[in-house]
């Protein structure tokens, strides 16, 4: 649970993706760039074993996850790993 942020560089500019996972299973996701901020999208999250499932509307993403040095690693798939820093 918590507020997580993943920063990537897209065409030389930072892109921050935010993910909030609440204790009741609710989730929020939005993107911030130098030029814009998307509206938050609400959905649900759940964990089964080492698989994190995020559901936003018709989009569902189930992938393995882990924690490494305080960061959420999602997805935890070689060459596709995303490192999310906890900010709250």
N, C-alpha and C positions, 0 to 999 in steps of 0.2 A: 504494500500500500504506500501511497505517497504521491508526490509530484515529481516527475522525472523529465529530463530534457536531453535530447540528442542533437548535437550540432554537426552539420555536414557543410562542406564548401561546394557550392554549385556555381559554376562559371565564375569563380573568383569571389563570390559573395557568400556570407554565412547564411545558413538556413537552420533555424531552431524548431524542432518538433517537440511539442509538449504532450505529455501523457499523465493524466491524473487517475489513479486507481483508488477508489474509496472502499471503506470497510464493508459497505452493504452490497458490493458487486457492481456499483455504477462506475462508469469510466467517461473521461472527456479527452478529446484530442484536438489540437490546433497547431498551426504553423505560423512562425514569425520570420519575416525576412527584413532586410534594410528598408524595403519599400512598402510592406504590407503585413497585415495580420489577418489570418482567416478567422471566421466565426467558429467557436467551439462546436464540435460534433459530440453528441452524447451517445453512450452505448453501454455495454456490459463487459465484464471480464470474469474469468474463472481460471483456476489452476487445477490440473489433475496430474499428479506425479511431477514430472519436470517439464510439463507442457503448459504454456500460457496461451489462453484463447481470448482474443479481443473481438468483439462483435459491434460493428457500427453500421446500422441499417442492414442492407443486404450483404455487406462485406464482413466476412469472418476470417480471421487469421489465427491459426493454431501453429505454434512453433515451439521448439525447445528453448528453455531459458536457464540462466544461472546467475549467480552474483559473483563479481570479481572485484576485490579491493573497494567495496562499497558501491560499485556500479551495477546496475541491472544490465545483463548481456542478453539482448533480445533482438533478432533471433540469435540463438547460439548455434549457428551453422557456419562451418569453415567458409571463408571468403565472402560471407554475407553478414558477419556479426555487426550488431549495432550496440554501441556503448552509451547507456543512459545514465546521466549524473542525477543524483537525488538533490533537489533544490528546496524541498520543504520537509 
